[in-house]
Amino acid sequence: MADKKKPIHRSLFIGCAAFIAFMCILFSAQAYYTYSKTLYSRYDEKLGSILNHITKRIDLDDLYQCVITGEKSEKYHQVQETLNNLVDEFNLFYLYSAFVRDKLMVNICSATNEAERARGEQDMELLETSDAYPEEELNKFSVAIAEDKITFFEETSEWGVAYTGCKPLINSTGVHFGLLCADISIEALRNTLHKSVLYSILLTLGTGILFAAILIFWLHKNVTGPIIALEKSVHKFAEKSRSKKKDPKHLVFDAPEINTRNEVEFLSIAITQMSKDMRNYVEDILEAEETAKSAQEEAANMTILAYKDALTHVGSKIAYDDSVRTLEKDLKENLVKEFGFAMIDLNNLKVINDSYGHANGNLYIAGACHIVCTIFRHSPVFRIGGDEFIVILKNDDYEHRHELIEVANQKFFETENDYSREPWDRYSVAIGLAEYKSGDTVDSVSKRADEDMYLNKQKMKKART
């Protein structure tokens, strides 16, 4: 019988060690899961938003022809410029389009960031190959190009470890001819994640060891009953932690009623406090996740700002391009029957900038834009160039387009010839008007408006001479 005895201090020590280990595993796993989920979810949404934004600005059919012929088009150079600008704007590790052939990565169009350009590095050439990727990494890209959705994965190359989002490039005939990829370096963030988890383990382990040492030191043979009650409470707490309810508020340690006024009672109080501290720690982790989501929403708001011109507060070129795509879609679906464009070009802007400075040039632009917005108050106005604006005329403004154009011409004639004003307040513009006709495209209507504006501009020059 003596050999079968299990001293209470040894049993309690083993039980405490198991409980501490369980707590370490539980909270460390939860910390790792929470941080990892937040990190990867944030980057998935960020990369997905960036890739969708860029794809909308690329003529995929034109880019496909560049890949087939090996010749760069004008739109290809526009894509190159767009990628070069956005890789720095979004603080990306790399931004590129490519495809896999003969176990090599073949470049379509890759961004060169500002630091690389400062070092004199040139943009990669169309169809230039690279052997920087191991075969197993190339396989990931090969699988991604066949998908119809954005694919995310970690990839390793000569340039380091990155988290990559890949969107297949699909032309109008359904050919998957490449990938648009955006890379973010996650090495530092992964290190932070690992440090946080290690800190959680050490904190839990240290706290547990401390209380276990106190318990063993003050153990007394007459506390068997309270210890059994305490053990039952621990098991109940463990069952709660393993339940499907992930709310940390449910991780409450129900301490047994112990009034021994000795070490066992103090232990019960200490374990209760430890559970509260751990619950608070988990709540802090969840709060950090909410903070990360707020940062993500802020990044989305920054994207929205790109749709507004900073000087005039009217729509930007990006916003105009989106409106054109929407208008083209509405035409195909017969949702729009009539519309027009008013193309507006500022006269004398270069003279104002050269003679009175760019600050007054900005006042000249903003003042002229204000008049345009006042007259075409029911139509969207976009600044599509330094001195160019365009108005999409629909509904009431379209019905009264000729009257509004006449009002605008008269208003700008008055300001141009009002010599009591400062030179930068004497606004002068040339306006062109074009209406949609059956068989037109949105692009053909805008070109006619531009041509009409140019003719009016020439007439104004002849009138001055």
N, C-alpha and C positions, 0 to 999 in steps of 0.2 A: 504493500500500500504506500510505503514511503516513497518508492520510486515513481508512483503515479501522481504524487502531489504536484500542484502547479501554484507556486507562490503568487500571491496577489500582486506583489510589486512587479514580478516578471510579466504576468498576464496584462497588467495595466500598461506596462512599458510597451509591450508588443501592440496592444490595442491603440495606444496613443501614436505610436510610430506609423501604424497603418492608416489612422485617421489623418495624420499630417500629410502622409504621402498622397492620400486620396484628395485632400484639399489642394495640394500642389498641382496634381494632375488636372483636377476639375477646373480651378481658376486659371491655370496656365493655358489649358486648352481653350477655355472660353475667351481669354484675352487674345490668344493667337487668332482664333476664329473671327472675333470681332474686328481686330485691326486689319486682318487680311481681307475680310469681306469689304470693309470700308475702302481700303486702298485700291483693290482691284475694281470694285464697282465704280469708284470715282474716275479711274483712268479709262475704264471701258466707255463710260458716258462721254468723257472729254474727247477721247480719240474718235469715237463714233461721230460726235458732233463736228469735229474738225474734218474728217473724211467726207461726210455728207456735204458740208459747206464747200469744200474744194471741188468735189465731183460736179456740183451744180454749175461751176464756172468753166468746165472743160467741155469742148466739143469732142465727144468720144469718137465720132466717125472720122473727123479730121485727124485725131491722134492715131487712130487705127491705120489710116493711109500712110502716115509718117512711118509707122512700124513696118508696114508692108514694103514701102518703096525705099526706106532708109533716107528719105529726104525731109528736111525740116520745113514746115510751112510757117506762114506768118502767125497762125494761131498757136503753133508749137512754141514759138518764142514768147508769146503771151503767157502760155502755161509755165514756161521756165521762169519768167519774171514773177508770176504769181507764187510759185513754190518758194523762190528765193526770199520773197517778202514775208510769207506766212511762216516759214521755219523759224524766223527770229520773233515774229509777232506772237506766236503761240509757245515759244521757248521749247522747241522740240529737239530731241537728240538727232534725228534724221527725218527727212521727208522726201519720198522718192516714189517713182513708178517703175516697175520692172516686170520681167517674166523669167522663167527657168527654161534653159535649153542646153542639152548636152552636158548636164551636171555643172552648169555655170549660170551665174546670175547675169541676165542681159538687161542693161539700162534702157529705159524709155526716156524718162526725164527726172533728174534728181536735183534737189535743192542744194545750193551752196550758201552757208550762213555767212553773216557779216564778218565773223572772225576769220573764216576760211578765205573769204575774198580779200580781207586785209593782208593775209599772208601771201596773196598772189595766186591762190588756187583757182583753177578754171572749172566751169561746169562740165560734168561728164558728158561725153558725146552720145548721141543717139545710137543705140545698139552696141555701145561699148560693153565688154564683158568683164566679169570679176570672179576670181576664184577664192574670195575671202570667206565663203560660207562652206562649212562641212556638209557632207551629203545628207546627213540626217536633218540639218536645218533647211536645206533646199527642199526636202520632202514636205516640210510644213508649208512652204510657199506653194508647192505644186498642188497640194490638197486644197489650199485656200482659194486658188484661182478658179477652181471648178465650182466653188460654192456660189450661191445667189445672195449671200449675206456677208456682213462684216465678221471676220474671224480674228480672235485675239490669242496670242501665245507669247511665251518668252523665247527669244532667239539669241544665239551666241555667234559672234563673228570676230574678225580681227579687230574690230572697233569696240568691242566690249559686249556686255550683257544689256539687253534692252527688252522692254515690253512693247510688243508690236501689235498695231491694229491694221488689218489688211482688208481693203474693199476691192472686189473684182471689177475690172474695167470691161464693160459690156457695150458693144456698139449697137446700132439700131437694128441690126439683123440677128442679134443674140449671140454674137461671137465673143467668148471670154478671151481677150487677147493680152491681158496683163493685170497687175495689181497696183493699187495706190496704197502706199504704206506710210504710216506715221509711227516713229519710234520715240519712246521715252525711256531715259535711263532710270532704272529703279534700284540700282545697287545701294545707294545711300539710304533710301527709304526702307529697303529690306533690312539693312543693318540696324536702323532705328527700331524696326519691328522686332528683330531678334533681341535687341537690348531691352526693350520694354517687357517682353515675355520673360527674359532672364531675371529682370528686376522683380517681376511678379512671383517667380519661383523662389527667389532668395528671400523675399519679404514673407511669403507664406511659410517657407521652411524655417526661417529664423524665428518667427513668432511661435510656430508650433513647437520648435525645440525648446524655446524659453519656457513655455507653459508646461511642457512635458518634464523638464528638469525640476520646476517648482513642485509639480505633482509628486514626482518620485521622492524628492527630498522630504516632503511633509507626509508621506504615506504612513498610515497607521492601521494596525490590524483590525480595529473596531469600525472601519468605514466601509465594510463589504456591502452592506445594504444600500447606502447612498450611491456607491459606485455602480451597482447594478442598475439603479434608477437612472443614473447619469448615462450609462451605456445605452439604455433603451432610447433615451432622448437623442443620443448621437446617431443611432440607427434611423430614427425618424427623420432627422435632419438630412442624412444621406439619401433617404428615399425621396425627399423633396428636391434635392439637388439633381436627382436622376429623372425627375418627372419631365413631361413634355412642356411644362410651363417654364419659359425662359425669363420670366419677369423676376428680377432680383429681389423684389419685395416679398416673394414667396420663400426666399432663403432665410427663414427666421428660425433660430434655435429656441425650441421650447424647453427651457430649463426646468428640471424637476424641482419640486418644493423640498429643499434641503435646509434644515435649521440646526445643523450640527455645530455651527460656529467654529468650525475647524477648517483644515486645509481643503476638504472635499467641497465645502460650501464656497470657499474662495475660488476653487477650480471651476465650479459651475458658473460663477459670475464671470470669471476670466474667459471661458469658452464662449459665453454669451456675447461678451464684448468683441472677441475675435471674429465671431460670425457677423456682427454688425460692421466691423472694420472691413471685412472682406466683401460684404454686401455693398458698402459704400464705395469700395474700390471698383466693383463691377459697374455700379451706377455711374462712376466717373468715366469709365471706359465708354459706356453708352452715350454719355454727354459729349465725349470727344467725337464720337461718330456723328452726332448731330451737328457739331461744329464743322466737321469735314463736309457734311452735306451743304451747310451754309456757304462754305468756300466754293463749292461746286456751283451753287446757284449764282454766286457773284461772278464766276467765270462766264456763266451763260449770259448774264446781264452785259458783260463786256462785249460779247459777240453781238448783242442787240445794238450797242452803240455804233458798231461798224455800219449800220444801215442809215445813219444820220450824218449829214455833212456838218463838220464842226463849226465852220464859219457862219453859214447861213441858216443852219438848223432845218433845211429841207432834206428830202431824200438824197442819199448818196448814189454813186454809180452802182454799187452792189444792190441797193434797194431797187434801182431802176431795172437792172437785169432781171431781178426776181419778178418785178411787175410785168416785164415783157413776156417772161415765160408763162405767167398766169394768163396774160392776155392771149397768147398763142393757144393755150389750152382751151380757153373759153371760146375762141373762134372755131376750133375743131369740134367742140361740143355744141356749137350754135347757141351759145349763151349770150354772145355779143353780136349785135347786128350793125352797129355803127359806132365809130370813134374817130378821133383825129389826133394829130400831133401839132403842137406849136413849138417850133425850134427857135430858141432865142440866143443870140450871140452878142456879147457886150462889145461896143466900139470903144476905141481909145484906151483900153486897159493898159497896154504897154506904155503909152505916153504918160499916163497917170503914175505908174510904178516908177518909170525912169525919172520923171520930173519932180514928183512929190513924195516918193518913197512907197514901200510896199504896205506900210500901215494905212496910208490913205487909199492905196489901191484896194485894200481889204474893205475899207468903208465904202468905196465905189461899188464893189461887188455886192456887199450886204444891202446897200441902199437900193440898188437896181432890183435885187431879188425881192426885197420887201414890196416894191411896186407890183412886180409880177404876181406875187402871192395875194396881194390885195385885189387885183383885177380878176385873176382866175381863182377865186376863193373856194370854189366847189370842186377843184381839180387838183390831183397830186402834182407837185412840182419837184423836179430832181435836178441836182447839179451834176452834170456828167463830164465836165471838164473845168479847166481853170476859169474860163470866161463863157462857158456854154451851159445853158439850162434847157430843159425840155418839159413840156406840160402834156399830160395825157388827157385829152378832152373827151368826156363822156356825159351822157344825160343832159342836164340843163345847160351846162357850159358848152356842150357840143351844139345844141340847138341854137345858141346865141354866139357861136364862134366868130362870125364875121363882125358882129357888133363889138365883141370883146377885143378882137384884134385892132379894130379901129380906135377903141378907147385907149388901148395900150400904146399904139403909135402916136396918138395925140398927146398922151401924158408924157411920153419920153421926148417928143418934139419940144414940149414946153420946158421940161427940165434942161434939155440940151441948150436951149436958146435963152435961158434965164441967167443973164450975166451978173445978176446980184448974188448968185450962189458961188461957193468955192468951186474950183475946177473939178474936185472929186465928188461934188454933189450935183454936177450937171450930167445926169445919166443919159446915155445914148445906146440904143440897141438896134439890131436888125432882126426882124421876126419873119419866120417862114411858116406857112400853114399847109397841111395836107390832110385829106380825109380818106378813110377806108372805102375802097370800092370792091365789088365782087371780084374774086380771083386774086386780090392782093394778099401779101403777107405782112406781118407787123414790121418786118425789116424794110420792105419796099415802101411802106407808108412813111416810115421815119426818114428814109433816104430822100423821098420827094419833099418832105418838110425841110430837110437840110438844103436841098437844091434851091427851093423857093427862098429860104433865108439868104443863101449866097447871092441870088439874083437881086434881092432887095438891098443887100449890103453894097453891091456894085452900084446900084442906082443912087444910093445915099452918097457914095464917094464921088460920083459924077456930079451930083447936085451941089456938093461942097465946092467943087472946082468950077 
